[in-house]
């Protein structure tokens, strides 16, 4: 998969696959950010965990975080 990630259209293929499975654009974008080959463009585990909240005993995306507010502006 690492070699595949450098091919043109990899991100689109992953994005489409995730969205076809009825996941949100925010989730698909989050997954793609974790798959970034360049570690400088990939969030650290600590940063990635800041994108979540616990609400009513469930872990949910914090849609007010900078990552998701940027995604939702697309």
Secondary structure, 3 states (H helix, E strand, C coil): CCCHHHCCCHHHHHHHHHHHCCCCHHHHHHHHHHCCCCCCCCCCHHHHHCCEEEECCEEEECCCCHHHHHHHCC
